Amino acid sequence: MVKDEKIEVIDLFIRWFNNYLGNIGNIDEEFESLSSLKEVSGMLATSLEVHDRKIADSARQEGIERGIEKGKKEGLMDSVNRLRGKGISILEISELLDIPVEDIGKE
């Protein structure tokens, strides 16, 4: 984010540069619009903030999705452990919960 001090420095530079160009005598329209640099810096700061928010939102959403998947897997493994505790075979658990036998043996 552009701080107020930086805007003051930009404003001071713009005024100096406009004065300098005025002393030269030949000022193009491009140079006359230098006062818009303050607006450009503000727009850049706003764009950066929006970009940062999008990245943060995306990372937050990804974290939520990972957490949901982890919770599902933990819940499923809890069910596997309870069923195994009741003496149900790994093959039956695999069929009941629709998970590979290899995943059951991991817990």
C-alpha positions in Angstrom: 0.0 0.0 0.0 1.3 3.5 -0.8 1.8 5.5 2.3 1.0 9.2 2.7 4.7 10.1 2.8 5.3 8.5 -0.6 2.3 10.4 -2.1 3.8 13.6 -0.8 7.2 12.7 -2.3 5.5 11.9 -5.6 3.5 15.2 -5.5 6.7 17.1 -4.8 8.5 15.4 -7.7 5.5 16.1 -10.0 5.5 19.8 -9.1 9.3 20.0 -9.6 9.2 18.2 -12.9 6.3 20.3 -14.2 8.2 23.4 -13.3 11.3 22.1 -15.0 9.3 21.3 -18.1 7.8 24.8 -18.0 11.2 26.3 -18.0 12.1 24.3 -21.1 9.3 25.8 -23.1 8.3 22.7 -25.2 5.9 20.6 -23.1 4.2 17.7 -24.7 0.7 16.7 -23.6 2.2 13.5 -22.1 4.3 15.5 -19.7 1.4 17.7 -18.7 -0.5 14.6 -17.4 2.2 13.8 -14.9 -0.1 14.9 -12.1 -2.0 11.7 -12.8 1.0 9.7 -11.3 -0.7 10.1 -7.9 -3.8 8.5 -9.4 -1.7 5.7 -11.0 0.1 5.0 -7.7 -3.3 4.8 -5.9 -4.7 2.5 -8.6 -1.6 0.3 -8.4 -1.9 0.1 -4.6 -5.6 -0.9 -5.0 -4.8 -3.5 -7.6 -2.1 -5.0 -5.3 -4.6 -5.1 -2.5 -7.2 -6.9 -4.6 -4.6 -9.3 -5.9 -3.4 -10.1 -2.3 -7.1 -10.7 -1.2 -7.6 -13.1 -4.1 -4.5 -15.0 -3.2 -5.6 -15.1 0.5 -9.1 -16.2 -0.5 -7.8 -18.9 -2.7 -5.4 -20.2 0.0 -8.2 -20.1 2.5 -10.5 -22.1 0.3 -7.8 -24.6 -0.5 -7.2 -25.0 3.3 -10.9 -25.5 3.9 -11.1 -28.2 1.2 -8.0 -30.0 2.6 -9.5 -29.9 6.1 -12.8 -31.3 4.8 -11.0 -34.2 3.0 -8.8 -34.9 6.1 -11.9 -34.9 8.3 -13.7 -37.4 6.0 -10.7 -39.7 6.0 -10.3 -39.5 9.8 -14.0 -40.3 10.2 -13.8 -43.2 7.8 -10.7 -44.6 9.6 -12.6 -44.3 13.0 -15.4 -46.4 11.5 -12.8 -48.9 10.2 -11.2 -49.2 13.7 -14.6 -49.7 15.4 -15.6 -52.4 12.9 -12.2 -54.1 13.3 -12.8 -53.9 17.1 -16.0 -55.8 16.6 -14.2 -58.6 14.8 -15.4 -57.8 11.3 -12.9 -58.9 8.7 -10.9 -56.4 6.6 -12.5 -57.8 3.4 -16.0 -57.2 4.8 -15.1 -53.7 6.0 -13.7 -53.0 2.5 -17.0 -54.0 1.0 -19.2 -52.2 3.5 -17.3 -48.9 3.4 -16.3 -49.1 -0.3 -12.6 -48.6 0.4 -9.6 -50.5 -0.8 -8.3 -53.3 1.5 -4.9 -51.7 1.3 -6.2 -48.5 3.0 -7.7 -50.5 5.8 -4.4 -52.1 6.7 -2.7 -48.8 7.1 -4.5 -47.9 10.3 
